[in-house]
Amino acid sequence: MNSNSFYDAKWRDGEFRPKIMAYYYKQWEDFHMGFHQHDWTEFMYVISGNCTVETNKDVIAMRKGDLIMLDAGVPHRLIVESGSPCRMLNVEFGFQPCDGIYPSMNQMANHNPMFAKLLEQRLDTIVLRDYEDIQVNLRNLVFELDLGGEGKEQGREMMTNLLMSQLLVRVGRLVAVEAKNSTERQIHHYVRQATEYIHQYYDTAIQAKDIAAAVNLHPVYLQRIFKSNMNKTINEYLVDLRMDKAKMLLARTDVPIIEVADHIGLNSRQYFSMLFKKMTGISPAEYRKSKNTISSWIDYEVEIVDNI
């Protein structure tokens, strides 16, 4: 790990605060930078246009509003295509001993669990997509960096370092939010796969372990996330689906009642009848009779209308 890495333990073990080492705006066009690395951590923010940032591990398409944070020592290069200019703000920052009222890395980590988690993750590259609060923070930071004039230097340094601390805490928060959202999206994906499998194979003797195997998850974990997302267990969902299919067969087809159980994946006709009555309050025969009565009444009404 680079000795100036954002994640080096010495910045947190002692009392160090962020310090901006360099910054610049530039509009790039038809530019293919060679691979290089910086001694300090770098923020690259896309003000307008599009570009590509390539590291030794990844290729990242960037657009207006995107921010990338590259740790010290990470090889990278910028690519901007011809006819598609890209205006960017680059800020390099390191650390210096605390003085005055500046929050230290240690204080930020101790009082903000998301920032502490960010330091533990040791991400070489962080990409944040179009967050309004990041834009506001950077706009204020740039205003302070551009603030000139006699007697303003000390105040500018205080404000820029406070804003840098705020920016780093925001990055930690947003990385945590994106990680949570990513996990939730993955969970929803597994639950959706499970429900699709159930709908496809409800008419067979499937069990929770079969569904878990189909989506490549441990049965206990799948049961937990399924219940959390669907407000019912896998078995409850399967039973509800089978009963809905049974109602359809009883009301709309002439499939014999004794065969309905086979059509919905239950190998016991007695169990089917017991389960159906438990779920609906009436037997399968009574259900079919009630639906046939309603159907006959509707047909009779239609016949009267047609004869008028």
Sequence and secondary structure as in RCSB ss.txt:
>XXXX:A:sequence
MNSNSFYDAKWRDGEFRPKIMAYYYKQWEDFHMGFHQHDWTEFMYVISGNCTVETNKDVIAMRKGDLIMLDAGVP
HRLIVESGSPCRMLNVEFGFQPCDGIYPSMNQMANHNPMFAKLLEQRLDTIVLRDYEDIQVNLRNLVFELDLGGE
GKEQGREMMTNLLMSQLLVRVGRLVAVEAKNSTERQIHHYVRQATEYIHQYYDTAIQAKDIAAAVNLHPVYLQRI
FKSNMNKTINEYLVDLRMDKAKMLLARTDVPIIEVADHIGLNSRQYFSMLFKKMTGISPAEYRKSKNTISSWIDY
EVEIVDNI
>XXXX:A:secstr
  TT TT THHHHTTEEEEEEEEEEEEE SEE   B  SSEEEEEEEESEEEEEESS EEEEETTEEEEE TT  
EEEEE TT  EEEEEEEEEEEE  TT   HHHHHHH HHHHHHHHH  SEEEEE  HHHHHHHHHHHHHHH  ST
T HHHHHHHHHHHHHHHHHHHHHHHHHHHHHHHHHHHHHHHHHHHHHHHHHTTS   HHHHHHHTT  HHHHHHH
HHHHHSS HHHHHHHHHHHHHHHHHHH    HHHHHHHTT S HHHHHHHHHHHHSS HHHHHHHHHHHHHHHHH
HHHHHHH 
